[in-house]
Amino acid sequence: MNEVKSLAKDTAIYGISSILGKFLNWCLVPLYTYLLTSSADYGIVTNLYAWTALLLVILTYGMETGLFRFLNKGEDNPDTVYSTTLTSVFSTSMFFAVLVSVFSGPIANAMGYGAHPEFIAMLAIVVAMDAFDSIPFAYLRYQKRPVAFASLKLFMIFVNIVMNIFFLLGCPAIMKWNPALVDWFYNPDYGVGYVFVANFISTTCVTLALLPTVFQVKPKFDGELLKRMLAYSLPLLLLGVVGIMNQTIDKIIFPYLYADPQEGAAQLGIYGACFKVAMVMMVFTQAFRYAYEPFVFAKSKDADSKQSYAVTMKYFLITSFLIFLGITFYLDILRYIIRQDYWEGLVVIPVVLMAYIFQGVYFNLSFWYKLNDKTQYGAYMSMAGCVINVALIVALVPLIGYMGAALASLVTFFVMMVVSYVWGQKYLPIDYDFKGIGIYFALAAALYGLSRLSSYMLLIYCGLDNIWINMGVNTVLLAVYVAYLLKHDLPVNAILRRRVKN
C-alpha cells in the first residue's frame, strides 16, 4: 500500500502540473475560437497538431519506454543507457527537421496548405525538438524528480501562452495604438500562423532549459547497447504509431471525408474545440501514465506487485468515473469556454469521455506485455484497433459527422481494452476487483441517467431550462457518488484516526 501511496503522490505532482498547464492551455481555446476568423481556422490547428502528435511518436520510436526498461534492468551502466538514447534520438530528429524543412513546399501543397509552407517547416522543427526533449524529460521521471519535470513543462506552457496572447491580442492592440512598434515583424493577416510561431518559441525555450539535464552525464555511446534497445523499442514504434493514430487519425483524415474541404475544416474545428472541453479526463490519464510507467517497472520485482496493480486499477476507474460525472454535470457552464457557434458539437462530450476511460484502462493493462518483453502483442492490438477505427470513421463521418468520429474512438478503445485483458490474464493473471469496479460503474451510469432524465422532465413538464436548477440537481447527484466513495473506499474517519495514532 505504501507503493500505491507513493504512486498517488507522484501522480498528484504530475497531475497538478498537467492540470494547471492544461488549464492554462485551455484558456487558449476561447482565445482561438473567439478571435480566429472561423472554425475552419481552428480546424487547421486541429489538423496540423494531429500530424505533429503522430510524427512525435515516430521520432521517439519507443525509446522512452526502452530507456526505462534498460535503466531498471541493472545490466548496463545507467549513464551509458541515457547517453546512447540521447545520441540516437538527437541524430534522427535532426535528420527529420532538415529533410522536411528542405521539402516544406511540396509537402505543404500535398496537404492543402500550399500558401504557407513555413507552417510545415516550423512544425517539423518543433516536433524534432519535442522528440529530443522527451528523453531528458523521461530521465527526470526515472530519477523521481517530478517537481523538476513539472516545472519545465509549466515553463514551456507559460511561454506558449504568453506568446499566443502577445501575437493574437497584444500586437493587434499595439497596431491600433502605435503601429511602428510592431509592424516591422507583425502581419495582421497572418492570423492562425502565429499559433505555430508561439509554439516554435516555447519549444525552443524549454529545449534550452533542458540542456543541464542533457549534459548531466558524460557522452557515452554504445552501439551494441543501441542494437538491444532498438530490438526492444522498435516494436513499440509500431505500437506507438498505430496507438497515436487511434487518437488522431480522425482529425487527420476528417477534412478529406467531406466533398467541400472548407466545410470539412469547419466541422473539424467544432469537433476539435469540443474535444478540449473533455480534456480533464485526458489530463488525468496522462498524469497517471507519467507516474505509473516507472512505478510498474520498479515494482515488478516485488512479491505483492499484482495486488498493487489491482488496487491501482480500481482507484484509477473510481477517479475516472468521478471526472466523467463532474464534466457532464457541469457542461452548461463549461460550454462557455468555446464560442456559441461551436456548441452544436458538445453532444460528443460523454462519448469522448468514455473513450478516454477505455484508453486509460487499456494503458493500465498494457504493462503485461512490456514486463514480459512481448511488445509485439501491443502492436497487434493497436494495429487491429487502428483498422477498426479507420473503417468506422470512413463509414460513419459522412453519415453523422463528428459524432461518427467520436463513436469510432469509443468502439476502438473498448475492443482494445477487452482484448488486452484477455491476453494479459494468460501471461500475467491479476485478480481485479470487478465487483467493486462494477458497483462504481453502475452508480455513475445511474446518476448520469438521472441527471439527463431530470433535465428532460423539467424542460418538458415544467417548461424550465434553467442551468442553475440543473446545476443544483447535478450537484446533489455528484454528492451521492462522493458519499459512497468516502464510505466504502476512502473512509476519512479511519484515515484520520490512523494519523492521530501515529
Salt bridges, closest charged atoms under 4 A:
GLU3 OE2 - LYS299 NZ 3.25
GLU64 OE2 - ARG141 NH1 3.49
ASP76 OD1 - ARG228 NH2 2.71
GLU118 OE2 - HIS116 ND1 2.94
GLU224 OE2 - ARG228 NE 2.86
ASP250 OD1 - LYS251 NZ 3.43
GLU293 OE1 - ARG141 NH2 3.32
GLU293 OE2 - LYS370 NZ 3.46
ASP302 OD2 - LYS299 NZ 3.37
ASP304 OD1 - LYS299 NZ 2.75
ASP341 OD1 - ARG339 NE 2.86
ASP373 OD1 - ARG69 NH2 3.21
ASP433 OD2 - LYS314 NZ 2.92
ASP489 OD1 - LYS314 NZ 2.79
